[in-house]
Amino acid sequence: MKSTLYTGDTVIWRANFGSAPGVEATVSAIELVEEGSKYGEQVESAPWSSISGRRAIITLNTGNWAYGSQVSPKGPQA
């Protein structure tokens, strides 16, 4: 598994705050957010360890967005 999430990566997204079945989606944008803040800094990549919980907002090609806790790596990616 890669240790970094990049814009353009395919991930497994779980809607309903992570309780729905997973579906594949492509990351369109990554925004890192400081705790207690509503907006953050848009980045091209981020270590998976820095996007846990609500520390990241991930925009997906499906038109949805997700907190970092709602996405996981799809599997081996080059």
FENMOBEL-V803056 format. One record per residue. N is the residue number from 0. PSI is psi in degrees with one decimal (NA if undefined). Layout:
BEGIN
N	PSI
N	PSI
END
This chain:
BEGIN
0	140.0
1	148.0
2	-5.3
3	138.5
4	130.9
5	150.8
6	132.7
7	-13.5
8	149.7
9	132.5
10	169.6
11	121.6
12	134.8
13	113.8
14	-175.9
15	47.6
16	35.4
17	1.3
18	-12.9
19	160.5
20	148.5
21	141.9
22	150.9
23	141.5
24	156.5
25	136.6
26	121.7
27	-31.3
28	153.0
29	127.8
30	120.5
31	130.8
32	133.6
33	147.0
34	134.0
35	-7.0
36	151.7
37	-31.0
38	156.2
39	-153.8
40	126.9
41	132.9
42	160.6
43	-23.4
44	160.9
45	142.9
46	140.5
47	-33.8
48	-21.7
49	-1.9
50	9.0
51	158.1
52	-130.8
53	23.2
54	-5.1
55	145.6
56	121.3
57	121.5
58	134.2
59	157.8
60	-9.4
61	-6.7
62	0.7
63	168.4
64	162.1
65	150.8
66	159.7
67	-32.7
68	-12.4
69	-3.8
70	150.2
71	159.4
72	144.8
73	-29.4
74	-162.1
75	126.7
76	140.3
77	NA
END
